[in-house]
Amino acid sequence: MTLLALDFGGTKLAAGIVNAGSREWLGYERALSPANANAHTDLEIMRSLIHSLLQGAKPTAIGVSFGGPVDATTGKVRLSHHVPGWENVPLQDLLMEDFGVPTRVDNDANVAALGEHRFGAGQGYDSLFYVTVSTGVGGGWILNGKPWRGTEGMAGEIGHMVVDPSGPVCLCGKRGCVERLASGPYMARDAREVLENEPPRRKESREVRGEVLRGLVGDNLDLITGKVLSEAAATGDDLARELLYRAGWALGMGIGNVANLMNPQRFVLGGGVTKAGESFWDIVRKVARETALPEVMNLEIVPAALGDDAPLWGAVALADDIAVDCNT
């Protein structure tokens, strides 16, 4: 059986094919979304990736990870917080019409949680909470060995947990959400605003605040990304360190509160921001430990073993489950 896995991210698209039971890709394709991406452009790019992989062949089943709220019972995308035009798109039906095979679609954090549970850092654990920190911040649950989505599929939205009520406004309309403080695009935006609006301040060391960050982008502030911030922080840039500290603090606050509420065996963190270095992880773990009750003894916070491919391997697990169901 050949399984097709798809990942619709906020800034990139990925597709892979694999034989059921294998951990080696038969083929893998990836593309960045254009700057003016919308649902139509993302679908066309993904179709191109799929056709490049399949070369006319037909998979047994398709599993799909989507970066936004999804009705997992119907496979309809509710919306994307980062790409316009995805409101109420019946993605599962569209793909089934295109390729004529059973298809299942779910939110990227839910799918990544399944991928880490089946193939990665969650193997052997009955309960885990997966957190992705990238274009946005989302979470996915595995409880009693199975995905748990909540009554309406909205369980795990740690990104919109308010940790600083006086903080900046998030895209959801609330202030001080974890996503507003910890996601890559928002951190980059805040860095640009500081460098544009705040005159450089010299410290006793005579270094200019944000000097390393400015140097990395050649004073073209539009080029600042979460990745550039991580690089600047690693070389000692104060502004980048401040923003990463704030991100780690927000994430740690969210995780500590989730630990108090649900007490999973393990937290698994993935996404580009989690590559910011050991100081970021130290902050997350320290603040989570301080926020959690003393009785929450074993607060394990570990990196995703599957890295950026956690949603794609979760999509493999979705497709595999469909194939098994169809053969029983």
C-alpha angles and dihedrals in degrees: 000000000000116000124201117209123193132189121194104192130179093255105009142040127213137182133183140175125211139168113252109266094019128114094200122090115236086199138354131192130181136180138174119240113245118253091255095043122161135170092277095051092045092051092049093049091048092049088052091052091048094050090048089055101041099041090200096317122126123233123221093232142349128227120193134198115197127191099230144038113318133183095231093194092062102019091236116148111229095197145308118243090207108033121051125227100042096107110135095343112165093222096165092053092046093054093044089053091048098048106017097227134110111280135187127194129192141159114287096241092051090048094046089050088055091048093051091045094050101036111006147034093337097059110129095018123113094199131033140149117219118203123192117201110187132093084352136358120252140156139214130196134220110188124175088355095303136092114266117201104169128237096306100020095263100112116127101034094147089151090073096046106120111233099161113034090188093049130108121299116268125214088256089063098250126109127245100008118169089246092052091055103034111033119103099238093048093049090050091049092051091049091052092049092051093049092045098045106027118071111233110270120210121219128205088272087059091234116140116240109251092010094133091046092051090048093053091057097035090241090300095126092187087073093064111116136164089264092053089049090054091050092049093048091050090057094048106266106162097209093050090047091051092053094046090048089053090048092050091047092052093047092046091051091052094047093047091053092047089051090055092048103042108007100210120190093242143010115215117196125199139161135082098289091060087068090069094109141260095300089061091050091047091055093047093050094043095050093042090052092048092048097047120080116262088244090065090087106170107047102168117187113178137166120258109266092211095052116198090350095066092103091046093051088046088055087053088055090050091051092045091053090051092050091050091049091050091052096049 
